[in-house]
């Protein structure tokens, strides 16, 4: 057994010495890295409490009925949602009728400091009105982190306001979340 052990050990060493090094490891210490932009979107597009009473039955008819024959369908109340007589534009009307971050954000903490709705940017996307944390106008002002771990990042507790849901494309309830990571120069993705 000892002879077999010595022979196999010598053979393994000879194989190791015949093959050149195939990997090299280098460490690149990055003292600070940009925290990703975190976007949250309520699955429900419009709050029923922010809509005119005539819009809700029309939304129900649009999303619940068979629309194979759409001739003669009255979209008037929904058109009124986009064209209010008081002169406000339709984009602002949609922003006002959507779920507000002030109401959805129950608790927010960035690292060890309290954050609020003021730390979020509002925009209209394909997923409805969404709110993004860490989305400053100038990329240089983005928040940075030094250490990993849940206590060194973003913590949010959200209220989806399901009691304010109305008819829409989705029958689900919840929040869609997106994370956009920006890699520092020199790091491969």
C-alpha positions as CSV (number, residue, x, y, z in Angstrom):
1,X,0.0,0.0,0.0
2,X,2.9,2.3,0.8
3,X,4.5,1.7,-2.6
4,X,1.2,2.3,-4.4
5,X,0.8,5.6,-2.4
6,X,4.3,6.8,-3.3
7,X,4.0,5.8,-7.0
8,X,0.6,7.6,-7.4
9,X,1.9,10.7,-5.5
10,X,4.9,10.9,-7.8
11,X,2.8,10.4,-10.9
12,X,0.4,13.2,-9.8
13,X,3.3,15.6,-9.1
14,X,4.8,14.8,-12.6
15,X,1.4,15.5,-14.3
16,X,1.2,18.8,-12.3
17,X,4.7,19.9,-13.3
18,X,4.1,19.1,-17.0
19,X,1.1,21.4,-17.4
20,X,1.5,25.2,-17.3
21,X,-0.5,27.4,-15.1
22,X,-4.0,27.8,-16.6
23,X,-5.5,30.4,-14.3
24,X,-4.4,33.6,-12.6
25,X,-6.3,35.4,-9.9
26,X,-6.1,39.1,-9.3
27,X,-8.0,41.1,-6.8
28,X,-9.4,44.5,-7.6
29,X,-10.4,46.3,-4.5
30,X,-13.1,48.8,-5.1
31,X,-13.6,51.0,-2.0
32,X,-17.0,52.4,-3.0
33,X,-19.5,51.2,-5.6
34,X,-22.7,52.9,-6.9
35,X,-25.8,51.5,-5.3
36,X,-28.3,50.3,-7.9
37,X,-31.4,52.2,-8.9
38,X,-34.4,50.4,-7.4
39,X,-37.7,50.9,-9.2
40,X,-41.1,49.8,-7.8
41,X,-44.4,49.8,-9.7
42,X,-47.8,49.0,-8.3
43,X,-49.4,46.3,-10.5
44,X,-52.7,48.2,-10.4
45,X,-52.5,51.3,-12.6
46,X,-55.3,53.5,-11.2
47,X,-56.8,54.1,-7.8
48,X,-60.6,53.8,-7.7
49,X,-60.7,56.7,-5.2
50,X,-59.1,59.1,-7.6
51,X,-61.4,58.3,-10.5
52,X,-64.7,59.9,-11.5
53,X,-67.7,57.5,-10.8
54,X,-68.5,57.2,-14.5
55,X,-65.0,55.8,-15.4
56,X,-65.2,52.7,-13.2
57,X,-68.1,51.0,-15.0
58,X,-66.4,51.8,-18.3
59,X,-63.2,50.2,-17.1
60,X,-65.1,47.2,-15.9
61,X,-66.7,46.9,-19.4
62,X,-63.4,47.2,-21.1
63,X,-61.6,44.6,-19.0
64,X,-64.3,42.2,-18.1
65,X,-66.5,41.9,-21.2
66,X,-65.9,40.2,-24.6
67,X,-64.7,43.0,-26.9
68,X,-64.7,41.0,-30.1
69,X,-67.3,43.4,-31.5
70,X,-66.0,46.8,-30.3
71,X,-68.2,48.9,-32.7
72,X,-70.5,51.1,-30.8
73,X,-68.6,50.8,-27.5
74,X,-68.6,54.1,-25.6
75,X,-65.1,55.0,-24.4
76,X,-66.3,58.5,-23.5
77,X,-65.8,58.3,-19.7
78,X,-62.3,56.9,-20.2
79,X,-61.5,59.6,-22.7
80,X,-62.7,62.1,-20.1
81,X,-60.0,60.7,-17.8
82,X,-57.4,61.9,-20.3
83,X,-59.0,65.2,-21.1
84,X,-60.3,66.9,-18.0
85,X,-62.1,70.2,-18.7
86,X,-60.0,72.1,-16.2
87,X,-57.1,72.3,-18.6
88,X,-54.7,69.8,-16.9
89,X,-52.9,67.7,-19.3
90,X,-53.5,63.9,-19.5
91,X,-50.0,62.9,-18.2
92,X,-50.6,64.8,-14.9
93,X,-54.1,63.3,-14.7
94,X,-52.6,59.8,-14.9
95,X,-50.0,60.7,-12.3
96,X,-52.7,61.9,-9.9
97,X,-54.9,58.9,-10.5
98,X,-52.1,56.3,-10.0
99,X,-50.9,55.0,-6.6
100,X,-48.7,57.6,-4.9
101,X,-45.4,56.7,-3.3
102,X,-46.3,58.8,-0.3
103,X,-49.2,56.4,0.4
104,X,-47.4,53.1,-0.6
105,X,-44.2,53.7,1.3
106,X,-44.9,52.5,4.8
107,X,-41.3,52.4,6.0
108,X,-38.0,53.2,4.3
109,X,-34.4,53.1,5.5
110,X,-31.2,53.8,3.5
111,X,-28.3,52.3,5.4
112,X,-29.0,53.6,8.9
113,X,-30.9,56.7,8.0
114,X,-34.6,57.2,7.4
115,X,-35.7,57.9,3.8
116,X,-39.0,59.1,2.4
117,X,-41.0,59.7,-0.7
118,X,-38.7,62.6,-1.5
119,X,-35.9,60.1,-2.3
120,X,-37.9,58.7,-5.2
121,X,-38.3,59.8,-8.8
122,X,-41.7,59.4,-10.5
123,X,-42.1,58.4,-14.1
124,X,-44.5,56.9,-16.5
125,X,-43.4,53.5,-17.9
126,X,-44.8,50.5,-19.7
127,X,-45.7,49.2,-16.3
128,X,-47.7,52.3,-15.3
129,X,-46.5,55.0,-12.9
130,X,-43.3,53.8,-11.2
131,X,-41.0,55.3,-8.5
132,X,-37.2,54.9,-8.5
133,X,-34.9,55.2,-5.6
134,X,-31.3,56.4,-6.3
135,X,-32.1,58.1,-9.7
136,X,-30.5,61.6,-9.4
137,X,-30.4,63.9,-12.5
138,X,-26.6,63.8,-12.4
139,X,-25.1,60.4,-12.4
140,X,-22.3,61.6,-10.2
141,X,-24.8,62.2,-7.3
142,X,-25.9,58.5,-7.1
143,X,-25.6,56.9,-3.7
144,X,-22.6,54.9,-2.9
145,X,-22.0,51.9,-0.7
146,X,-18.8,50.7,1.0
147,X,-19.8,47.4,2.6
148,X,-22.1,44.6,1.6
149,X,-25.0,43.4,3.7
150,X,-28.7,44.2,4.3
151,X,-27.9,46.8,6.9
152,X,-25.8,48.8,4.5
153,X,-28.5,49.1,1.7
154,X,-32.1,49.9,1.2
155,X,-35.0,48.6,3.3
156,X,-38.6,49.3,2.2
157,X,-41.9,48.2,3.6
158,X,-44.7,48.9,1.1
159,X,-48.5,49.0,1.2
160,X,-49.9,47.9,-2.1
161,X,-53.2,49.6,-1.3
162,X,-55.2,46.6,-2.6
163,X,-58.4,48.1,-1.3
164,X,-58.0,50.9,-3.9
165,X,-57.6,48.6,-6.9
166,X,-59.8,49.0,-9.9
167,X,-60.2,47.1,-13.2
168,X,-57.1,46.8,-15.3
169,X,-55.1,44.4,-17.4
170,X,-53.9,42.4,-14.5
171,X,-56.0,40.6,-11.9
172,X,-53.0,40.2,-9.6
173,X,-52.1,42.4,-6.6
174,X,-48.6,43.4,-5.7
175,X,-45.5,45.4,-6.7
176,X,-43.2,44.9,-9.6
177,X,-39.6,45.6,-8.8
178,X,-36.6,46.4,-11.0
179,X,-33.0,46.8,-10.1
180,X,-30.6,48.7,-12.5
181,X,-26.9,48.0,-11.7
182,X,-24.2,50.3,-13.0
183,X,-20.8,48.8,-13.1
184,X,-17.7,50.9,-12.4
185,X,-15.3,51.6,-15.3
186,X,-12.9,48.7,-15.7
187,X,-15.1,46.0,-14.2
188,X,-16.6,43.5,-16.6
189,X,-20.3,42.7,-16.5
